[in-house]
Amino acid sequence: MNSLLEMDNFSEVKVQIPFGNKHIDATCCVPARKQRETYSVILTHGAGGDKNFSHLVSLSTYLASHGLLCLRFTCKGLNIVYRTKAYRTVLEYLKLSEEYNVTGVFLAGRSMGSRAAASLIRQACDEDEDFIRGLICLSYPLHPPKTFDKLRTDDLLLIKHPVLFVSGSADEMCRKDLLENTASKMKASRRIHWIESANHTMSVRGRAAEEVMMEMNIQVFAWIKEIVEIQNSTAV
């Protein structure tokens, strides 16, 4: 079931994706201008919130206005296996969609949503290898607050696709030196962009939330553009 809302330079389509005996509530921001190749970003939220969390809405609308199809979805489960299963369902929906005819996709999420994305990209089978282009982790929860000996690194260390981390330098769930050390051990190409003085919610004292979100948006788009150009040049 889809409903369409026209924007200035993209359309916003509300979608319900079948998931067992339920539906996953999603919103797809579709660029107005048709591209020769359509790249997509899938976004999902953390342990709290939903697809309308401000960071997700800001990023999806920014990317769509720059030519990238963006699908953000809600999954309220707190079990990482369940969240990963839901993410896979959304990936399959987009991959099989004849309407959007997507060339490649970047998996993205905020906090727990980025854990689900990392888990899925690590499990990606051969048939998804070329379709999935990279992973974007917003406020990746590397460890519980003040618990530095329980790092959530298993999936990260096995990922082969390019990875972008956007984290706050004061994130209580991602100590800066621990993420940098983890990144140094990863097989995949990776980049970390630190939002100076931001905590896990990307709040920065003295900076407007909109300004912080714009910094995130610009970094994500620039990285995606760079990865697509590199991958396309090596494929020739």
C-alpha positions, 0 to 999 in steps of 0.5 A, spaced: 500 500 500 503 506 497 501 513 498 504 519 494 506 526 497 509 531 492 515 535 494 519 540 491 525 536 488 522 529 490 516 525 492 515 522 499 511 515 498 509 511 504 509 504 504 507 498 508 512 492 507 509 485 508 513 482 514 510 475 516 503 476 519 505 484 520 507 490 516 513 494 516 512 501 516 516 505 511 517 512 507 521 512 501 523 519 498 524 518 491 528 524 487 524 527 482 529 527 476 530 520 473 537 517 473 541 513 469 543 509 475 539 509 481 542 508 488 539 508 494 540 508 502 536 504 507 535 508 514 533 505 520 532 508 527 535 506 534 532 502 540 527 508 541 524 512 536 521 510 529 522 512 522 520 519 523 526 521 528 529 527 526 536 525 524 533 520 519 528 525 516 533 530 515 538 525 512 533 522 507 530 528 505 537 531 504 540 525 500 533 525 496 534 532 494 541 530 491 539 524 487 539 518 492 533 514 493 532 513 500 527 508 504 527 509 512 523 504 516 520 503 523 522 496 527 520 497 534 523 490 536 529 491 541 532 484 539 538 485 534 536 478 531 529 480 530 531 487 527 536 484 522 531 480 520 526 486 519 532 489 515 533 484 510 526 484 509 526 491 507 532 490 503 529 484 499 523 489 498 527 494 495 532 489 491 526 486 487 522 493 486 520 494 479 518 501 480 524 503 483 529 499 479 535 500 484 542 499 481 545 499 488 544 500 496 547 503 502 545 500 508 545 505 514 542 506 521 542 510 527 545 507 534 541 500 534 539 501 527 546 501 525 548 494 529 542 491 525 545 494 518 552 491 520 549 484 522 546 484 515 551 486 511 556 481 514 551 476 513 550 478 505 550 472 501 553 472 494 547 474 490 547 481 494 554 482 494 554 487 488 548 490 490 550 492 497 555 498 496 557 500 503 555 501 510 553 507 514 553 507 522 550 513 525 552 513 533 554 506 532 553 503 540 560 500 540 559 499 548 554 500 553 555 506 557 561 506 562 562 498 560 568 498 555 570 491 556 564 489 552 565 491 545 560 490 539 565 489 534 564 482 531 560 484 525 565 490 524 571 486 524 568 481 518 565 486 514 568 487 507 564 493 504 566 500 505 564 503 512 562 510 514 562 512 521 559 518 524 560 519 531 560 524 536 567 525 540 563 525 546 559 519 545 558 515 552 556 509 548 562 510 543 569 512 546 573 515 541 580 511 542 576 504 542 572 506 535 579 508 532 582 502 535 577 497 532 577 501 525 584 499 525 583 492 525 577 492 520 578 488 513 574 493 510 575 500 507 573 505 513 572 512 515 570 516 521 567 523 521 567 525 528 562 531 530 566 535 535 563 535 542 557 531 540 554 525 545 550 519 543 544 523 541 548 528 537 547 534 541 552 539 542 552 545 547 552 551 543 550 548 536 543 548 533 541 541 532 539 543 524 547 545 524 549 538 526 544 534 522 547 538 516 554 537 518 552 529 518 548 530 511 554 533 507 559 528 510 554 522 508 553 524 501 560 526 500 562 519 502 557 515 498 559 519 492 566 518 493 564 510 494 560 510 488 565 513 483 571 508 486 566 502 485 564 504 478 571 506 476 574 499 478 568 495 475 570 498 468 
